[in-house]
Amino acid sequence: MALDKSALLELTEALSSADGGQLMRRLLHTILQALIDAEAAAHIGADPHERTDTRTTYRNGTRDKTVSTTSGDLTVKIAKTRTGSFFPSLLTPRRRIDVALHAVVMEAYVHGVSTRKVDDLVTALGAESGISKSEVSRICAELDTDVTAFNTRNLGEQAFPYVFLDATYCKARVGGDKHGKGARVASQAVVIATGVSADGRREVLGCAVGDSETQDFWSEFLRTLRDRGLGGTQLVISDHHRGLMNAIDATLAGVAWQRCRVHFMRNVLARVPNGQGEMVAAAIRTIFAQPTGPLVRAQVETIAVMLEPQLPVVATMLRDSLEEITAFADFPEAHWRKVWSTNPLERLNREVKRRTDVVGIFPNPAALLRLSTCVLIESHDEWQVAERRYLSEESMAQLTPPAPTAITANSNTQEVIDTGAIRTA
């Protein structure tokens, strides 16, 4: 006879509480091990000691795997094979992002800076039994190897005509001793560079963490990209941050700069009375709706003249920013919508923030760089295998390669001499 709901609930409670929960753990372990063994048999094509024509390989012992569950940690055995490899789908390895997040939370926990939120995260990540300092060090060392390799890889194998630069901010503890004592919580800038290669695919070029977006910090970051082989750049897209602009001028001589139209619009609307915001925004958008480069630039003056009687400040901003907000017009029209703002990078920033907000306050800047870079690596890998390119190869072929540059150096400075970059109108 079937049991009613109340009887089933009573049975569940009895199983959970019986023998301190050991009965439930044993049941769960038995079922989990049976499922793993069944999947292994299907993968190998035969049960243990079975003779069959469908066999594809042979067992070669087992390896232990600890699985964290709500009933506690369970140790299951996974079959090793003589050829190939087998890992049960039930225990799919974590993605790099999840491993990095796990390492960050554990590092905070071990360093004694945990809060209730971190403790909850530890449990949610399936490690209520805790983790040792040596295990944290091992995980972090493995991730740091990937992070370093990614942020130092050679970029000189192909040109990157378009480069996007932006930053987002996260909290981390800085200073203090090696155990974190005496550290203070400070805002840290996570600067990110992405590029569009000559074949139209997007790539994450690099990532760095610093105290703020100063000219020196941006300059050092851009010099690192250049030293790694970044070349063929014709247009840099970013916001109007003064430190970044100065760094671009100092390190990427001869490269055009496009001021993000979205950031420019925000700056303009901040100087406009509330009742006139929609009208001004609609008027400025007509600049970017023109079909040719000359008409785009002519429209800037048209809108400035129209707004000058009521909003002279906006008219001045438009005239002063003419070259900055219309640099995209010197490039193929098929690219305009993709290069006149930093929106593609903003979406990447939001993904970084979504992941880093889970942690809240990082135990140190290195942990912030570790997780941020792992998020970027995942996006980078997805872009490389995507069927659709960011810009088509046909449209990229319309770009005129920049003229070569000569680099001269003396004992004190290194100067890049532009020999005349040429861009397509």
NORZI-V800705 format. One record per backbone hydrogen bond with DSSP energy under -1.0 kcal/mol. CO is the residue of the C=O (numbers start at 1). NH is the residue of the N-H. E is the energy in kcal/mol with one decimal. If there is no record, write none. Layout:
CO | NH | E
CO | NH | E
This chain:
4 | 8 | -2.1
5 | 9 | -2.4
6 | 10 | -2.2
7 | 11 | -2.1
8 | 12 | -2.5
9 | 13 | -2.4
10 | 14 | -2.2
11 | 15 | -2.5
12 | 16 | -2.3
13 | 17 | -2.1
14 | 18 | -1.9
17 | 20 | -1.4
18 | 21 | -1.3
18 | 23 | -1.1
19 | 22 | -1.6
21 | 25 | -1.8
22 | 26 | -2.5
23 | 27 | -2.5
24 | 28 | -2.7
25 | 29 | -2.8
26 | 30 | -2.5
27 | 31 | -2.3
28 | 32 | -2.7
29 | 33 | -2.7
30 | 34 | -2.2
31 | 35 | -2.2
32 | 36 | -2.2
33 | 37 | -2.6
34 | 38 | -2.1
35 | 39 | -2.1
36 | 40 | -2.3
37 | 41 | -2.3
38 | 42 | -1.9
39 | 43 | -2.2
40 | 44 | -2.7
41 | 45 | -2.4
41 | 46 | -1.0
44 | 56 | -3.2
47 | 50 | -2.1
58 | 82 | -2.3
61 | 80 | -2.7
63 | 78 | -2.8
65 | 76 | -2.7
67 | 74 | -3.2
69 | 72 | -1.7
72 | 69 | -1.4
74 | 67 | -3.8
76 | 65 | -2.4
78 | 63 | -2.2
80 | 60 | -3.2
88 | 91 | -1.2
89 | 92 | -1.2
95 | 99 | -2.2
96 | 100 | -2.5
97 | 101 | -2.8
98 | 102 | -2.6
99 | 103 | -2.4
100 | 104 | -2.5
101 | 105 | -2.5
102 | 106 | -2.4
103 | 107 | -2.5
104 | 108 | -2.4
105 | 109 | -2.4
106 | 110 | -3.0
107 | 111 | -2.2
108 | 113 | -2.1
109 | 112 | -1.1
115 | 119 | -2.6
116 | 120 | -2.5
117 | 121 | -2.2
118 | 122 | -2.5
119 | 123 | -1.8
120 | 124 | -2.6
121 | 125 | -2.3
122 | 127 | -1.9
123 | 126 | -1.8
127 | 130 | -2.3
132 | 136 | -2.0
133 | 137 | -2.5
134 | 138 | -2.1
135 | 139 | -2.4
136 | 140 | -2.7
137 | 141 | -2.4
138 | 142 | -2.0
139 | 143 | -2.2
140 | 144 | -3.0
141 | 145 | -1.6
142 | 146 | -1.4
143 | 147 | -2.8
144 | 148 | -2.8
145 | 149 | -2.2
146 | 150 | -2.3
147 | 151 | -2.5
159 | 198 | -1.6
161 | 234 | -2.5
161 | 235 | -2.3
162 | 196 | -2.4
163 | 237 | -2.7
164 | 194 | -2.2
166 | 192 | -2.8
168 | 190 | -3.5
170 | 188 | -3.6
171 | 362 | -2.3
172 | 186 | -2.8
174 | 184 | -2.4
177 | 180 | -2.0
180 | 183 | -1.5
181 | 177 | -2.1
184 | 174 | -2.9
186 | 172 | -2.3
188 | 170 | -2.2
189 | 210 | -2.2
190 | 168 | -1.9
191 | 208 | -1.9
192 | 166 | -1.8
193 | 205 | -2.4
193 | 206 | -1.5
194 | 164 | -3.2
195 | 203 | -2.4
196 | 162 | -1.2
197 | 200 | -2.2
200 | 390 | -1.1
200 | 391 | -2.1
201 | 197 | -2.9
203 | 195 | -2.7
206 | 193 | -2.2
208 | 191 | -2.2
210 | 189 | -2.8
212 | 214 | -1.6
214 | 218 | -2.5
215 | 219 | -2.8
216 | 220 | -2.4
217 | 221 | -2.1
218 | 222 | -2.7
219 | 223 | -2.6
220 | 224 | -1.9
221 | 225 | -1.8
222 | 226 | -2.4
223 | 227 | -2.9
224 | 228 | -1.5
225 | 230 | -2.2
226 | 229 | -1.5
228 | 155 | -3.2
231 | 160 | -2.5
234 | 256 | -1.7
235 | 163 | -2.2
236 | 258 | -3.0
237 | 165 | -2.4
238 | 260 | -2.6
241 | 245 | -2.6
242 | 246 | -2.4
243 | 247 | -1.8
244 | 248 | -2.4
245 | 249 | -2.2
246 | 250 | -1.9
247 | 251 | -2.0
248 | 252 | -2.5
252 | 255 | -1.5
256 | 236 | -2.4
258 | 238 | -1.8
260 | 264 | -2.3
261 | 265 | -2.3
262 | 266 | -2.0
263 | 267 | -2.2
264 | 268 | -2.3
265 | 269 | -2.8
266 | 270 | -1.5
268 | 271 | -2.0
269 | 272 | -1.2
273 | 276 | -1.7
274 | 277 | -1.1
276 | 280 | -2.3
277 | 281 | -2.6
278 | 282 | -2.2
279 | 283 | -2.0
280 | 284 | -2.4
281 | 285 | -2.0
284 | 287 | -1.4
292 | 296 | -1.9
293 | 297 | -2.0
294 | 298 | -2.2
295 | 299 | -2.0
297 | 301 | -1.1
298 | 302 | -1.8
299 | 303 | -2.6
300 | 304 | -2.2
301 | 305 | -2.6
302 | 306 | -1.8
303 | 307 | -2.3
304 | 308 | -1.6
307 | 311 | -3.5
311 | 315 | -1.8
312 | 316 | -2.2
313 | 317 | -2.2
314 | 318 | -2.3
315 | 319 | -2.2
316 | 320 | -2.7
317 | 321 | -1.6
319 | 322 | -1.1
321 | 325 | -2.6
324 | 259 | -2.7
326 | 329 | -1.5
327 | 330 | -1.8
328 | 331 | -1.8
332 | 335 | -2.1
333 | 336 | -1.0
335 | 338 | -1.3
335 | 339 | -1.1
336 | 339 | -1.2
336 | 340 | -1.3
340 | 261 | -2.2
342 | 346 | -2.4
343 | 347 | -2.0
344 | 348 | -1.1
345 | 349 | -2.5
346 | 350 | -2.2
347 | 351 | -1.5
348 | 352 | -2.0
349 | 353 | -2.7
350 | 354 | -2.5
351 | 355 | -1.8
352 | 356 | -2.8
353 | 357 | -2.8
356 | 360 | -2.0
359 | 361 | -1.5
362 | 173 | -2.4
364 | 368 | -1.4
365 | 369 | -2.6
366 | 370 | -2.1
367 | 371 | -2.2
368 | 372 | -2.4
369 | 373 | -2.5
370 | 374 | -1.8
371 | 375 | -2.1
372 | 376 | -2.0
373 | 377 | -2.7
374 | 378 | -1.8
375 | 379 | -1.7
376 | 380 | -2.9
377 | 381 | -2.7
378 | 382 | -1.9
379 | 383 | -2.3
380 | 384 | -1.7
381 | 385 | -1.1
392 | 396 | -2.0
393 | 397 | -1.6
395 | 398 | -1.3
396 | 399 | -1.5
406 | 417 | -2.3
408 | 415 | -2.1
413 | 410 | -2.4
415 | 408 | -2.0
417 | 406 | -1.6
